[in-house]
Amino acid sequence: MRTSLTKGKTTKKARSKEWVAWLFLAPHLLIFILFFLIPVIFGIYISFTDWDLFNAPTFVGFENYKELFFQSDSTFYTQLRIGLRNTFIFVSLAVPFCIMVPLFLAAALNKKPVLHKIFQSIFYMPTLFAISAIVIIWTLIFNVNYGPINTLLDTTTPWTGTQPYAWIALIVVTVWWTIGGNMIIYQAALNGIPKDFYEAADMDGASAVQKFFKITLPSIRGQILYTVVMTTVAHFNVYGQPLMLTAGGPNDSTRVLLMYIQQNAFGSGQSMAGIASAMAVILGICIMIISAIQFRFLQVRK
């Protein structure tokens, strides 16, 4: 009898704890459903329709995808290829620097040099600014006539108007703007590595380079995996930098896919929301595939 009563009380306590857990989860689940899940489902549905944002969507099946992939005489066919190519170029160039530069800065600051707190604040500060402010600052820096870079180098290089300088400008701006977040993550991870590991390595006569590759990197593999995946996802969604710094030029060489998506959905003239949604779905699939490959690649070498 006592055993059954005890079990009943235990079950009630477990249920009450579950309700408390769901109570705390409810706001986050609500936000996730309203602002992520529903828009994603709606966007996927719209990619199978012909919609101008004003009239009711007309279901057309896979016609939008057929046009994007197989109709070589279509403007949208060309846009998809140019946009995806430029997006992949940007990701390939920016992600390695946005991972390596913060990692080396965090490793240097972890040595607690003089004024390391001030330098940490300086490196993190750009992440607090809006992309519009960042681009205004760097537009002045890259100015052909009176920009400090051309003044110091004694050149008249049009950094945002010719290639490969336009890509260099975009990567520099992006790295400067985003290194702070990853740097803080790496600093927290480095502080969690037991000092005994380094002391044992010192006793064995290991060099600084050996300790970095044999102790530091393996110890923060999880944080590196997280930053690689999240940085890649963020950079696939690049929009503000090429829009404001190069306007997609020169000759559409920096016009990324999100710029075409925005142009087709909300640009001047008749809206092509169905085509724009199809492009967005394709971009999302590319992000998921690349993220899965990265995750698998880093996990294999664990």
C-alpha positions in Angstrom: 0.0 0.0 0.0 2.8 2.4 1.0 4.7 1.5 -2.2 1.7 2.4 -4.4 1.2 5.7 -2.6 4.9 6.5 -2.9 4.8 5.7 -6.7 1.7 7.9 -7.0 3.5 10.9 -5.3 6.6 10.3 -7.5 4.5 10.3 -10.6 2.7 13.6 -9.6 6.1 15.2 -8.9 7.4 14.1 -12.3 4.4 15.4 -14.0 4.6 18.8 -12.2 8.3 19.1 -13.2 7.3 18.3 -16.9 4.7 21.1 -16.8 7.3 23.5 -15.3 9.7 22.6 -18.1 7.1 23.1 -20.8 6.1 26.4 -19.2 9.7 27.7 -19.6 9.9 26.2 -23.1 6.6 27.6 -24.3 7.8 31.2 -25.2 10.7 29.9 -27.2 8.6 27.3 -29.0 6.0 30.0 -29.8 8.6 32.3 -31.2 10.2 29.4 -33.2 6.8 28.4 -34.7 5.6 32.0 -35.5 8.8 33.5 -36.8 10.7 30.4 -38.3 8.6 27.3 -38.9 5.5 29.0 -40.4 7.5 31.3 -42.6 9.7 28.4 -43.9 6.7 26.3 -44.7 5.0 29.2 -46.4 8.1 30.1 -48.3 8.4 26.5 -49.6 4.8 26.6 -50.7 5.2 29.9 -52.5 8.2 28.5 -54.4 5.6 26.2 -56.2 3.4 29.1 -57.2 3.2 32.1 -59.4 2.6 35.1 -57.1 3.0 38.8 -57.5 2.3 39.6 -53.7 -1.0 41.2 -54.5 -3.2 38.6 -56.1 -3.8 35.1 -54.8 -0.9 32.6 -55.5 -1.4 30.3 -58.4 0.0 26.8 -58.0 2.3 25.9 -60.9 4.1 22.8 -59.5 7.8 22.6 -60.3 7.7 25.2 -63.1 9.8 27.7 -61.2 12.5 25.1 -60.5 12.4 23.9 -64.1 13.0 27.5 -65.3 15.8 28.0 -62.8 17.6 24.8 -63.7 16.8 24.0 -67.3 15.7 27.1 -69.2 19.1 28.5 -70.3 17.4 31.4 -72.2 15.7 32.6 -69.0 16.9 35.6 -67.0 16.3 33.8 -63.8 18.4 30.8 -65.0 21.3 33.3 -65.4 20.6 35.0 -62.1 20.7 31.7 -60.1 24.1 30.8 -61.5 25.7 34.2 -61.1 24.2 34.6 -57.6 25.2 31.1 -56.4 28.7 31.4 -57.9 29.4 34.7 -56.2 27.9 33.5 -52.9 30.2 30.5 -53.0 33.2 32.6 -53.8 32.4 34.9 -50.9 31.9 32.0 -48.5 35.1 30.3 -49.7 37.2 33.5 -49.2 35.6 34.9 -46.0 35.0 31.8 -43.8 38.6 30.7 -43.4 39.7 34.2 -42.4 36.7 34.6 -40.0 37.8 31.4 -38.3 41.6 31.7 -38.3 42.0 35.4 -37.4 39.7 35.2 -34.3 41.5 32.0 -33.2 44.9 33.5 -33.4 43.8 36.7 -31.7 42.1 34.6 -28.9 45.3 32.5 -28.5 47.4 35.7 -28.3 45.1 37.4 -25.8 45.0 34.2 -23.7 48.6 34.8 -22.9 47.4 37.9 -20.9 49.7 40.5 -22.5 49.8 44.1 -21.3 46.4 45.9 -21.9 44.9 42.6 -23.2 41.4 43.7 -21.9 41.6 46.9 -23.9 42.6 45.0 -27.1 39.8 42.5 -26.5 37.3 45.4 -26.3 38.8 47.0 -29.5 38.5 43.7 -31.4 35.0 43.0 -30.2 33.6 46.5 -30.7 32.9 46.3 -34.5 30.3 43.5 -33.9 28.2 46.1 -32.1 27.8 48.3 -35.1 25.1 47.9 -37.8 26.4 46.9 -41.3 25.3 50.3 -42.7 27.7 52.1 -40.3 30.4 49.6 -41.0 30.1 50.1 -44.8 30.1 53.9 -44.5 33.3 53.8 -42.5 35.0 51.5 -45.0 33.7 53.3 -48.0 35.6 56.4 -46.8 38.7 54.2 -46.1 38.6 52.7 -49.6 37.9 56.0 -51.3 40.0 56.4 -54.4 40.9 60.1 -54.0 41.3 60.7 -50.3 41.0 57.3 -48.6 43.8 56.6 -46.1 44.7 53.2 -47.8 45.4 54.8 -51.2 47.2 57.7 -49.4 49.5 55.4 -47.5 50.1 53.2 -50.5 50.5 56.2 -52.8 48.1 54.7 -55.4 44.7 55.4 -57.0 43.3 51.9 -56.8 39.5 51.7 -57.2 39.0 49.2 -54.4 35.3 48.7 -54.9 35.1 49.2 -58.6 37.5 46.6 -60.1 38.4 43.0 -59.5 40.1 41.4 -57.6 40.1 44.5 -55.4 36.3 44.4 -54.9 36.5 40.9 -53.4 39.5 42.0 -51.2 37.5 45.0 -49.9 34.4 42.8 -49.1 36.5 40.2 -47.3 38.4 42.9 -45.2 35.1 44.6 -44.2 33.5 41.3 -43.3 36.4 40.0 -41.3 36.8 43.3 -39.4 33.1 43.3 -38.6 32.7 39.7 -37.5 35.9 38.5 -35.8 34.7 39.7 -32.3 32.0 37.1 -31.8 34.2 34.1 -32.7 37.1 35.5 -30.7 35.0 35.6 -27.5 33.9 32.0 -28.1 37.5 30.8 -28.5 38.7 32.8 -25.5 36.1 31.0 -23.3 37.1 27.7 -24.8 40.9 28.3 -24.2 40.3 29.3 -20.6 38.7 25.9 -20.1 41.8 23.9 -21.1 43.5 22.5 -18.0 46.9 24.1 -17.4 48.3 20.6 -16.6 48.3 19.8 -20.3 50.7 22.7 -21.1 52.9 22.0 -18.1 53.3 18.4 -19.1 54.1 19.5 -22.7 56.7 22.0 -21.3 58.4 19.2 -19.4 58.6 17.1 -22.6 60.2 20.1 -24.4 57.3 20.8 -26.8 57.4 24.1 -28.7 54.7 26.7 -28.8 53.6 25.5 -32.3 53.5 21.9 -31.2 51.4 22.8 -28.1 49.0 24.8 -30.3 48.4 21.9 -32.8 48.6 19.0 -30.3 46.8 20.5 -27.3 44.9 23.7 -28.1 43.2 22.7 -31.3 42.0 19.2 -30.2 40.8 20.7 -26.9 38.5 23.2 -28.6 37.3 21.1 -31.5 33.7 21.4 -30.4 33.8 25.2 -30.4 35.6 25.3 -33.8 32.9 23.0 -35.3 30.2 25.4 -33.9 31.9 28.5 -35.3 32.7 27.0 -38.7 29.1 25.9 -39.2 27.5 29.1 -37.9 29.9 31.4 -39.7 29.3 29.5 -43.0 25.5 29.8 -42.5 25.8 33.5 -41.8 28.1 34.1 -44.8 25.8 32.3 -47.2 23.2 34.9 -46.2 25.5 37.8 -47.1 23.6 40.8 -48.3 24.5 44.1 -46.8 28.2 44.2 -47.6 28.0 43.7 -51.4 24.8 45.8 -51.6 26.2 48.9 -50.0 30.0 48.6 -50.7 30.1 47.4 -54.3 26.4 47.4 -55.4 27.0 44.0 -56.8 29.7 45.3 -59.2 31.8 45.5 -61.1 29.7 43.8 -63.9 27.7 41.7 -61.3 30.9 40.0 -60.2 29.9 40.5 -56.5 26.1 40.3 -56.8 25.2 37.5 -54.5 22.0 35.3 -54.6 20.2 37.2 -51.9 20.4 40.4 -53.9 18.6 38.6 -56.8 16.1 37.2 -54.4 15.3 40.6 -53.0 15.2 42.1 -56.5 12.8 39.5 -57.8 10.5 39.6 -54.8 10.4 43.3 -53.8 12.3 45.1 -56.6 10.8 47.5 -59.1 8.3 46.3 -61.6 6.2 43.1 -61.3 7.1 41.0 -58.3 8.1 37.4 -59.0 7.7 36.1 -55.5 7.5 32.4 -56.6 10.8 32.6 -58.4 12.4 34.4 -55.5 11.1 31.8 -53.1 12.4 29.0 -55.3 15.9 30.7 -55.2 15.7 31.0 -51.5 14.8 27.3 -51.1 17.8 26.3 -53.3 20.0 28.5 -51.2 18.7 26.9 -48.0 19.4 23.4 -49.4 22.9 24.5 -50.3 23.4 25.7 -46.7 22.2 22.5 -45.2 24.4 20.3 -47.5 27.5 22.4 -46.8 26.8 22.5 -43.1 26.3 18.7 -43.0 29.6 18.1 -44.9 31.5 20.4 -42.5 30.0 18.7 -39.5 30.8 15.2 -40.8 34.3 16.3 -41.9 35.2 17.7 -38.4 33.6 14.7 -36.6 35.6 12.1 -38.6 38.8 13.8 -37.4 37.8 13.9 -33.8 
